[in-house]
Amino acid sequence: MFETLTALPPDSILGLSAAFKKDPNPHKIDLGVGVYKDEQGNTPILECVASAQHLLLASETSKVYITPQGNQGFIDGMLRLLLGENSFVLNHNRVAAVQAPGGCGALRILAELLIRIDENTTVWVSDPTWANHMPLLGDAGLTLKTYPYFDKDNASIKFDEMMDCLSKVGPNDVVLLHGCCHNPTGADLSKEQWQDVAALAAKVGFLPFVDTAYQGFGDGIEEDTYGLRLLIDSVDEVIVAASCSKNFGLYRERVGLAAIICKDEKTRDIAQSQIQSVARGIYSMPPSYGGALVDIILNDKALYTTWTNEVNAMRVRMATLRQMLVTNLQQQNVDKDFSFINAQKGMFSFLCIPPQQVQQLRDEHSIYFVDSSRVNIAGINHNNVGTLAKAIAQTL
Ligand SMILES: Cc1ncc(COP(=O)(O)O)c(C=O)c1O
């Protein structure tokens, strides 16, 4: 039966990792896959996670299933983190939520829920957006359309075009927005732009769908919720997919949260039953381990402080790397202004160079990143930044 299928090409990012591993050049640089790396190029277990693991090991007494909605301590902690300690919608019991297997799991659960509401639902995603949004949302049956977002020629957000497009979407359409640290461009909306988007959502009636995978990597843990919280203050309904992969360094443990802000408590109860049934129909119940670790960290004062310090250190390091790259490029006298990299947020930036030059950097300098010219800023360090800047200058 399976011979009727056709073989698919390897995933482009994972293929890039494989090519990097094979490359014998001792000076090769990996700026591909989106994982945080320290100065030594490692992705370490956070100190708060290591401590939580000890506590969990000492206290866990059973491996019996958890419930389809997941660990309630985790859910409550995450909702406080995303929506705020004194969130109006939380205090009024208007939020349905489940623990999900990663941000990807959260995106898919919410997509399946949207399909239950209306199988003809359209979701608008930014052009460009994270490549995996297409299969995660599209394979659930949602219709995907794009709104203008990033202008590669000027390395800036096409805000007027974006607003013009979103002003014409249907009142039952869904608009996916990156909560912070836009992947792949690193170009985030300003506070004023978020205010305009929130006002437009209220006027047009579209449902905002906020994907938050990098909370704390942009301007700060609290600051990075600005857009999400503003939307919740502006319209009755918002859906949220959050990931703990990057900011807790829990990539392989698959920890995320799907949340639905409803117009009232009665609707919240309906949405809660539906979202749990969606989860039950896909994987029954989420993995316990990673969510239990986040539960411990978010609900322990000392560990929470350690975590915030660790997230802040990662953010500051990435901002420093951005400056270092821009300075090194300036020192090479490149004929292109890369200062936009300093203004961008989080783990990614578009270098805004054509795919042929990306390929040339790979072939001639063993520098690996995706064809769109998205680089993982965290893959840069004091040792490789000079080589990187020189190679870019030569290629340009
Ligand atoms: C924009 C965005 N959303 C969601 C995710 C999902 O992350 P995960 O499933 O690893 O938690 C990612 C991960 O790269 C992402 O970049």
The ligand as an SDF file (V2000), in Angstrom:
LIG
                    3D

 16 16  0  0  0  0  0  0  0  0999 V2000
    7.1070   31.1060   15.7750 C   0  0  0  0  0  0  0  0  0  0  0  0
    7.1690   29.7640   16.4340 C   0  0  0  0  0  0  0  0  0  0  0  0
    6.0510   29.2320   16.9350 N   0  0  0  0  0  0  0  0  0  0  0  0
    6.0530   28.0530   17.5390 C   0  0  0  0  0  0  0  0  0  0  0  0
    7.1940   27.3150   17.6760 C   0  0  0  0  0  0  0  0  0  0  0  0
    7.0630   25.9740   18.3150 C   0  0  0  0  0  0  0  0  0  0  0  0
    7.9840   25.5630   19.1770 O   0  0  0  0  0  0  0  0  0  0  0  0
    7.9930   24.1580   19.8920 P   0  0  0  0  0  0  0  0  0  0  0  0
    6.9840   23.2640   19.2670 O   0  0  0  0  0  0  0  0  0  0  0  0
    9.3700   23.6560   19.7360 O   0  0  0  0  0  0  0  0  0  0  0  0
    7.6420   24.4460   21.3080 O   0  0  0  0  0  0  0  0  0  0  0  0
    8.4010   27.8170   17.1630 C   0  0  0  0  0  0  0  0  0  0  0  0
    9.6440   27.0620   17.2440 C   0  0  0  0  0  0  0  0  0  0  0  0
   10.6030   27.2660   16.5740 O   0  0  0  0  0  0  0  0  0  0  0  0
    8.3850   29.0800   16.5320 C   0  0  0  0  0  0  0  0  0  0  0  0
    9.4920   29.6380   16.0420 O   0  0  0  0  0  0  0  0  0  0  0  0
  1  2  1  0
  2  3  1  0
  2 15  2  0
  3  4  2  0
  4  5  1  0
  5  6  1  0
  5 12  2  0
  6  7  1  0
  7  8  1  0
  8  9  2  0
  8 10  1  0
  8 11  1  0
 12 13  1  0
 12 15  1  0
 13 14  2  0
 15 16  1  0
M  END
$$$$
